[in-house]
Amino acid sequence: MSLVSKVQQIVEEFTISDELLNAAVDHFIWATEHGLRHHTDLGMPMIPSFVTSVPTGKEKGTFLAVDLGGTNFRVCSVELNGDSTYDLIQSKHPVPHDYMVGKTEEFFGYLADKIEEFLKVHHEGHFAQEDVEKKIFKMGFTFSFPVDQTALNRGTLIRWTKGYDIKDAVGQDVVLLLQEQINKRKLPIHVAALVNDTVGTLMTRSYTKPEGSENSTTLIGCIFGTGTNGAYSEKIKTIAKFDLTQNPEMINEKLMVINTEWGSFDNRLKVIPNNRFDDQLNKLTPNPGYHMFEKRISGMFLGELLRLVLIEVQNDIFTGGGVSDNSTNTNLNTPWSLDSSIPALIDADDSKDLTKTQQMVKSVLGFDTTIEQRQAIQQLSKAIGKRSAYLSAVPIAGLVLHTKALEKFSQDIDVGADGSVVEFYPNFEQMIRVALRKTKIGDQEKRIKIGLAKDGSGVGAALCALVA
Ligand code: GLC
């Protein structure tokens, strides 16, 4: 088979037909409703967050927030000014891989050390207080992994995602684990809220863009970054699995923000595509069989999918055509060696003769390529990126349809989004929009505004600490 036909075949394997897209949206709506009724292991978790209102923009105060994401740990001090604006000081630390797969105590100890360093630099006064009790900071803890939440500041870890694998932490309350390390260091901090990053993003977007302003209503907070997930407000009476007798303090509440954990949509692969590269990738992850939707979409996986595809066509792409095969030092056979910035750069390359792709392939994989070979690599990258964006439209369409937001609100529907993929992958939002138009949303797509909610998870955690 020629290179052109091989590439064509792989591109087809990554193509989402209109039929598949619509079947996926229908199945997403079913999974949403099922998850609200039943506690499920393989199904979509639909986790009640214990957050029962969204901000108005008038909130005020200084709060600490920490944010553990897929790649970084951030410590922030957030000042909410009460007028939809905030000031933020933060320190950011890439989490060392050894901690990500190490022991619980050491890991949470590492987080507490970073909090201590931050306080020493930015809130020195707090250490000098004699009456520390009165000066205790309320801290919001953004923890971007699935937890079974039992109160605003209680939640047990269901499982790790995005490459983390600290085995003995599973089943433990992550707030208590962090508070224990904070107490050991005698820091004046009370962990007041445990927040998923998507819940934080929804809160931030609502704070910075209060309802009614810009003529829209914030419906969804979502992340397309290392992982992917979304949160939205649900009527408490619809959350059949939420036992009000166990949570009598919630009896008068009407709404609750739900962390969908949509990364686990369709783990059984009833509808979403599963080609041989998806299959190989799944086997390389520490959570095989879970978060299957995420593994087709988010930043942690796009580069790895490209690597697996390139392995299959390597004999056509990296040799022949008169170019030298200097592959002795290649990363091609090293799992996770390509991060998502690589397909993003290749996809966006509009330089003459794809020279940027040439440099990238040479520096990362060590190969020279001909123009035809680079065009093939670009086509393959684009296919992976486009599938990711089309699939990303599924939960957005699904939640808009499930909540009947287009009929309920006369204004536009606002979606707050954060994460490296939506921010940096070329044309990601435009591709989501093309896919939205192919669903039942149709031309109402223009009423859906997707706005970046930068720092969403940090500010959102502060807003949740305030509620607490
Ligand atoms: C993963 C986590 C989820 C988080 C998402 C985005 O899917 O399980 O909790 O919200 O990544 O960071």
Residues whose N, C-alpha, C, O or C-beta is under 5 A from the ligand:
A	BS01	GLC	F143 S144 F145 P146 T161 D197 T198 I223 G227 T228 N229 G263
